[in-house]
Amino acid sequence: MSSPIASPTTSSTYRVGALCGVLSGLLIALPALVEAFTGETTATSVPLGLSPAFALPLLTALQLRQRPATGRFAEVAHIVNLVGLGLFGSAAFASNLVLFYFDDDVIEEVLTGPTIPALIGCAAVFAVGCALFGAAMIRARVFPRTPAWGYAVVLPLFAFLTGLSDSPLTSGLHILVGAILIWLSAALWRMAREAQHPTAQARVAV
């Protein structure tokens, strides 16, 4: 699919989103790789808690790039995914940067009342948003199909399995999610470059 002509502002948005996406992917994948050998530590918990925040600009840039090829479904999916990412990111921040430093007895006492249902609700909204937005990317055919399918399938699983005890499965899932975000970011960066030089791309196509 040919790249639309992008204004300097739009191209800058793509690039910022791509850079944030790469950072988010690395902050998920690298700590998980370390934790596969060392277990969870302060050094790995901090980046994991911060990583969802950097995925927000990526999500916005992805939707902006594919908007010409999508309709109302993608807009709704984008909004649901944004809300879900905000909720899930807050839960991840609390888990990795607050609860991580509490004793097990304190954690059991804290996770009472509506806390557990609220956390499950956050994960559910995030999972639904990822499935919908992934489906929108698959339908739009703007981004590579493999990471688009990964976004639609792997990230919803990640939403619920990430709360399990540390294991090779959870570490591998974190690494896979990081790879998907980096892949989409790389595609977005490439499209931003192509959109800035439509004349050169046209000559190459001819």
FENHUBEL-V484340 format. One line per field, one symbol per residue. phi: phi as a letter, one per 40 degrees, with the letter a starting at -180 (. if undefined). A space follows every 50 residues. Layout:
BEGIN
phi=???
END
This chain:
BEGIN
phi=.ccccbcdcccccdccccccccccccccccdcccccbbgcbccccccccc dcccccccdcccccccddbbbcdcccccccccccccccccccccccbbcd cccdcccccccbgcccdcccccccccccccccccccccccfcbdcccccc ccbccccddccccccdadcccccccccdccccccccccccccccccbccc cccccc
END
